[in-house]
Amino acid sequence: MKKLLSALVILVLIGGLVFAGGKQEAPKAAQKYTLRISTVISTSDPMYKGYALLAENLGKRTNGAIQATVYPDAQLGQDEDVMEQALLGADVAFNTDAGRLGVRVKQMGIVLAPYLFENPAEAKKFLLSDLFKSWQKELQEKHNLVLLALNYYAGGRNFVTKKPVLSPDDLKGMRIRTPGAPVWQESIRSLGATPVAMPWVETYPALQQGVIDGAEAQHPATFGAKLFEVAKNISLTNHILLMNGPVVGAKWFNQLPKEFQTILLEEAVKAGDFVTQTVLDLEKDYEKKMAAAGATIHTVNVKPFKEKAQNAYVALGLVDLKKEVEKVLGK
């Protein structure tokens, strides 16, 4: 009987330990995070391919803990709408440029000022500088937006018009579609045209209906949207080197483990490098394809355009800041 009681006591004690400690010892499932990456461009654009690569690499490096999906063609809405979602803490990232971010941190806008950088490599050098990083910090701390990277070279902006543009004088009286941020508006105005703020997806029908006389855009976007069908003149002014990048809301970003934050920032830059090289490799190919489809590609003397463009820095109050950027670049 004593042996039986001892055995029962031992069993009860073991059962109590299992019951008390079972939950603590059970393996805890890793937390999953979703990220919906929004862009207004089509799947044929190198930018889309770069974001697809970012989504893939995030999954690999986090063992599936960050599950990212890319939504092209404004499926999640226009950039401004997605930005509002990000500010509220939604699991969204949106592709944007320094012009739009410059509405919040004014200094950022200069990245899209006309003829500031000679090439994408020079732009990236500045975008990784301490000066630019201080602006990123301000964007996050004061405006609750985290710019993951801005080294996604989308291409040089050129004029896509119904009538040929060979000099700034040809732009007089032309209504040119451009984003609504001040740096875009003043840049186009300084070159002689009348800027018209309009969502990108409305550009093709606006050209078709004669609401505008042209647009200014980089080759991948012009080709993807088939603007050359309704505006057959493409003038290679290369007046702005369009640098894009993904932005997420600070609320969503701050909930990530520090390790995942680092991975997200690193992979965002790597994807930007991929986009840049892809665009550089394809720019001439885009020109050939658009010419074969009936577009006329105009090589122009950019010197008078550069001279006119300096008026934008005056209008925007960026003359001194331009000197700071040039100092960072060693000019």
C-alpha positions as CSV (number, residue, x, y, z in Angstrom):
1,M,0.0,0.0,0.0
2,K,2.8,2.4,0.9
3,K,4.5,1.7,-2.4
4,L,1.2,2.3,-4.2
5,L,0.7,5.7,-2.4
6,S,4.2,6.8,-3.2
7,A,3.7,6.0,-6.9
8,L,0.5,8.0,-6.9
9,V,2.1,11.0,-5.3
10,I,5.0,10.9,-7.8
11,L,2.5,10.7,-10.7
12,V,0.5,13.7,-9.3
13,L,3.6,15.7,-8.9
14,I,4.7,15.0,-12.4
15,G,1.3,15.8,-13.8
16,G,1.3,19.1,-11.8
17,L,4.7,20.1,-13.3
18,V,3.5,19.3,-16.8
19,F,0.3,21.3,-16.3
20,A,2.1,24.3,-14.8
21,G,5.0,24.4,-17.2
22,G,3.5,23.0,-20.4
23,K,2.6,26.3,-21.8
24,Q,6.0,27.9,-21.2
25,E,7.8,25.0,-22.8
26,A,5.6,24.8,-25.9
27,P,7.3,26.3,-28.9
28,K,6.1,29.8,-29.7
29,A,5.1,30.5,-33.3
30,A,7.1,33.3,-34.9
31,Q,5.1,36.4,-35.4
32,K,4.2,37.2,-39.0
33,Y,4.2,40.6,-40.6
34,T,2.5,41.5,-43.9
35,L,3.6,44.4,-46.2
36,R,1.6,45.5,-49.2
37,I,3.8,47.5,-51.6
38,S,1.9,49.9,-53.7
39,T,2.9,51.6,-57.0
40,V,1.1,53.3,-59.8
41,I,3.4,51.9,-62.5
42,S,2.8,48.7,-64.6
43,T,4.4,45.3,-64.3
44,S,6.6,46.0,-67.3
45,D,8.4,48.8,-65.4
46,P,11.8,48.0,-63.9
47,M,10.5,49.6,-60.7
48,Y,7.9,46.9,-60.3
49,K,10.6,44.2,-60.9
50,G,12.7,45.9,-58.2
51,Y,9.9,45.8,-55.7
52,A,9.1,42.2,-56.6
53,L,12.8,41.4,-55.8
54,L,12.5,43.3,-52.5
55,A,9.4,41.3,-51.5
56,E,11.1,38.0,-52.4
57,N,14.3,38.9,-50.4
58,L,12.4,40.0,-47.4
59,G,10.7,36.7,-47.3
60,K,14.0,34.8,-47.6
61,R,16.0,36.8,-45.0
62,T,13.2,36.7,-42.4
63,N,12.3,33.0,-43.1
64,G,8.9,34.1,-44.2
65,A,8.2,36.3,-41.1
66,I,7.7,39.4,-43.4
67,Q,5.3,38.4,-46.2
68,A,5.4,41.2,-48.8
69,T,3.2,41.5,-51.9
70,V,3.5,44.1,-54.7
71,Y,0.4,45.8,-56.1
72,P,1.0,47.6,-59.5
73,D,-1.3,49.9,-61.5
74,A,-2.6,51.8,-58.5
75,Q,-4.5,48.8,-57.3
76,L,-4.4,50.0,-53.7
77,G,-5.2,53.6,-54.8
78,Q,-3.2,56.7,-55.7
79,D,0.0,57.4,-53.7
80,E,-1.6,60.1,-51.6
81,D,-4.3,57.7,-50.5
82,V,-1.9,55.0,-49.6
83,M,0.2,57.5,-47.7
84,E,-2.7,58.3,-45.5
85,Q,-3.2,54.6,-44.8
86,A,0.5,54.3,-43.9
87,L,0.2,57.3,-41.5
88,L,-2.6,55.5,-39.7
89,G,-0.4,52.4,-39.2
90,A,-1.5,50.2,-42.1
91,D,0.8,47.5,-43.4
92,V,1.5,49.4,-46.6
93,A,4.5,50.8,-48.4
94,F,4.2,53.2,-51.3
95,N,6.6,54.2,-54.0
96,T,7.4,57.9,-54.0
97,D,9.9,60.6,-54.8
98,A,11.6,63.5,-53.1
99,G,9.2,66.0,-54.6
100,R,6.3,64.6,-52.6
101,L,8.4,64.1,-49.5
102,G,9.6,67.7,-49.8
103,V,6.1,68.8,-48.9
104,R,6.8,67.6,-45.4
105,V,10.6,68.0,-45.2
106,K,11.3,70.9,-47.5
107,Q,15.0,70.2,-48.0
108,M,14.2,66.8,-49.6
109,G,12.6,68.4,-52.5
110,I,15.9,69.5,-53.9
111,V,16.8,66.0,-54.9
112,L,14.3,66.5,-57.9
113,A,15.4,70.0,-58.7
114,P,16.5,70.3,-62.4
115,Y,20.0,69.3,-63.4
116,L,21.2,68.8,-59.8
117,F,23.0,65.5,-60.4
118,E,25.1,64.4,-63.4
119,N,24.3,60.7,-63.1
120,P,22.6,58.2,-60.8
121,A,25.9,57.3,-59.1
122,E,26.3,60.9,-58.0
123,A,22.7,61.0,-56.8
124,K,23.2,57.8,-54.7
125,K,26.3,59.3,-53.1
126,F,24.3,62.2,-51.8
127,L,21.3,60.0,-50.8
128,L,23.6,58.0,-48.5
129,S,25.3,61.1,-47.0
130,D,24.9,62.2,-43.4
131,L,23.1,65.4,-44.6
132,F,20.4,63.4,-46.4
133,K,20.1,60.9,-43.5
134,S,19.4,63.8,-41.2
135,W,16.4,64.7,-43.4
136,Q,15.2,61.1,-43.2
137,K,15.4,61.2,-39.5
138,E,13.2,64.4,-39.5
139,L,10.7,62.7,-41.8
140,Q,10.4,59.8,-39.4
141,E,10.4,61.7,-36.1
142,K,8.2,64.7,-37.1
143,H,6.0,63.2,-39.8
144,N,5.7,59.5,-38.9
145,L,7.0,58.3,-42.3
146,V,10.0,56.1,-42.8
147,L,11.9,56.5,-46.1
148,L,13.6,53.1,-46.6
149,A,15.8,54.2,-49.5
150,L,15.7,56.6,-52.4
151,N,18.3,55.1,-54.8
152,Y,15.7,53.7,-57.2
153,Y,16.7,55.4,-60.5
154,A,13.6,55.4,-62.6
155,G,15.2,57.3,-65.5
156,G,15.9,60.8,-66.7
157,R,12.8,62.9,-67.2
158,N,12.2,64.0,-70.8
159,F,9.4,65.9,-72.6
160,V,6.8,63.8,-74.3
161,T,4.8,66.2,-76.5
162,K,2.5,66.6,-79.5
163,K,4.7,69.2,-81.1
164,P,8.5,69.0,-81.2
165,V,10.5,70.6,-78.3
166,L,14.0,71.4,-79.3
167,S,14.6,74.5,-77.1
168,P,13.0,76.1,-74.1
169,D,11.3,78.6,-76.4
170,D,9.3,75.7,-77.8
171,L,7.7,75.1,-74.4
172,K,6.1,78.5,-74.2
173,G,2.3,78.1,-74.0
174,M,2.5,74.4,-73.6
175,R,0.5,72.7,-70.8
176,I,2.7,70.0,-69.5
177,R,1.5,67.3,-67.0
178,T,3.7,66.9,-64.0
179,P,3.2,65.9,-60.3
180,G,1.8,68.5,-58.0
181,A,4.7,69.0,-55.6
182,P,6.3,72.5,-55.7
183,V,9.7,71.3,-56.9
184,W,8.1,69.6,-60.0
185,Q,5.9,72.6,-60.7
186,E,8.6,75.2,-60.5
187,S,11.1,73.1,-62.4
188,I,8.8,72.8,-65.4
189,R,7.7,76.5,-65.1
190,S,11.4,77.5,-65.1
191,L,11.9,75.7,-68.4
192,G,9.1,77.7,-70.0
193,A,6.0,75.5,-69.9
194,T,2.8,75.7,-67.9
195,P,2.7,72.9,-65.3
196,V,-0.5,71.0,-64.9
197,A,-0.8,68.8,-61.8
198,M,-2.5,65.5,-62.7
199,P,-2.5,61.9,-61.5
200,W,-0.3,59.7,-63.8
201,V,-3.1,57.4,-64.7
202,E,-5.1,60.3,-66.2
203,T,-2.2,61.5,-68.5
204,Y,-3.0,59.3,-71.5
205,P,-6.7,60.3,-71.8
206,A,-5.8,64.0,-71.1
207,L,-3.3,63.9,-74.0
208,Q,-5.8,62.1,-76.2
209,Q,-8.5,64.7,-75.4
210,G,-6.3,67.7,-75.8
211,V,-6.5,68.7,-72.2
212,I,-2.7,69.0,-72.1
213,D,-0.1,69.4,-74.7
214,G,2.4,67.0,-73.3
215,A,4.0,65.4,-70.2
216,E,7.4,64.9,-68.8
217,A,8.4,61.5,-67.8
218,Q,11.2,58.8,-67.8
219,H,11.3,56.2,-70.6
220,P,10.0,53.2,-68.6
221,A,6.9,55.1,-67.6
222,T,6.4,56.6,-71.0
223,F,6.7,53.2,-72.6
224,G,4.6,51.4,-70.0
225,A,1.7,54.0,-70.3
226,K,2.1,54.1,-74.2
227,L,2.1,57.9,-74.1
228,F,4.0,57.9,-77.5
229,E,0.7,56.8,-79.1
230,V,-0.9,60.2,-78.4
231,A,2.3,62.4,-78.1
232,K,4.8,61.3,-80.7
233,N,7.7,63.6,-79.9
234,I,10.2,62.7,-77.2
235,S,12.8,65.3,-76.4
236,L,15.9,64.0,-74.5
237,T,16.2,66.9,-72.1
238,N,17.0,64.7,-69.1
239,H,16.1,67.6,-67.0
240,I,15.5,65.6,-63.8
241,L,17.0,62.3,-62.7
242,L,14.1,60.7,-61.1
243,M,15.1,58.9,-57.9
244,N,12.3,56.9,-56.2
245,G,12.0,54.7,-53.2
246,P,9.6,53.0,-50.7
247,V,8.1,54.6,-47.7
248,V,6.3,53.0,-44.8
249,G,4.5,54.4,-41.8
250,A,6.5,54.8,-38.6
251,K,3.8,53.0,-36.6
252,W,4.1,49.9,-38.7
253,F,7.9,50.1,-38.9
254,N,8.4,50.6,-35.1
255,Q,6.5,47.4,-34.3
256,L,9.1,45.3,-36.2
257,P,11.9,43.7,-34.3
258,K,15.1,45.7,-34.7
259,E,16.6,42.8,-36.7
260,F,13.8,43.0,-39.2
261,Q,14.1,46.8,-39.4
262,T,17.7,46.4,-40.4
263,I,16.9,43.8,-43.0
264,L,14.1,45.9,-44.5
265,L,16.5,48.9,-44.8
266,E,19.3,46.9,-46.3
267,E,17.1,45.0,-48.8
268,A,15.4,48.3,-49.8
269,V,18.8,49.7,-50.9
270,K,19.8,46.5,-52.7
271,A,16.6,46.5,-54.7
272,G,17.2,50.2,-55.6
273,D,20.6,49.2,-57.0
274,F,19.0,46.5,-59.1
275,V,16.4,49.0,-60.5
276,T,19.1,51.5,-61.3
277,Q,21.2,49.1,-63.2
278,T,18.2,47.7,-65.0
279,V,17.1,51.1,-66.2
280,L,20.5,52.2,-67.3
281,D,20.7,49.0,-69.4
282,L,17.3,49.5,-70.9
283,E,17.1,53.2,-71.6
284,K,18.3,53.0,-75.2
285,D,16.2,49.9,-75.8
286,Y,13.1,51.9,-74.8
287,E,14.0,54.6,-77.3
288,K,14.4,52.0,-80.1
289,K,11.0,50.4,-79.3
290,M,9.2,53.7,-79.1
291,A,10.8,54.9,-82.4
292,A,9.7,51.6,-84.0
293,A,6.2,52.3,-82.8
294,G,6.1,55.7,-84.5
295,A,7.7,58.1,-82.0
296,T,10.3,60.7,-83.0
297,I,13.3,60.9,-80.6
298,H,14.8,64.3,-80.5
299,T,18.4,64.8,-79.3
300,V,18.6,68.4,-78.0
301,N,21.3,70.8,-76.8
302,V,20.6,70.8,-73.1
303,K,22.7,73.9,-72.3
304,P,19.9,76.4,-72.7
305,F,17.6,74.2,-70.7
306,K,20.2,74.1,-67.9
307,E,20.5,77.8,-67.9
308,K,16.7,78.3,-67.6
309,A,16.5,75.7,-64.9
310,Q,18.5,77.8,-62.4
311,N,15.4,80.0,-62.1
312,A,13.7,77.1,-60.2
313,Y,16.3,77.2,-57.4
314,V,15.6,80.9,-57.0
315,A,11.8,80.5,-57.0
316,L,12.0,77.6,-54.5
317,G,14.5,79.3,-52.2
318,L,17.0,76.5,-52.8
319,V,20.1,78.4,-53.9
320,D,22.0,78.0,-50.6
321,L,20.9,74.4,-50.2
322,K,22.1,73.7,-53.7
323,K,25.6,74.8,-52.6
324,E,25.4,72.5,-49.6
325,V,24.6,69.5,-51.8
326,E,27.4,70.4,-54.2
327,K,29.8,70.6,-51.2
328,V,28.8,67.0,-50.2
329,L,29.5,65.9,-53.8
330,G,32.9,67.6,-53.7
331,K,32.0,70.2,-56.4
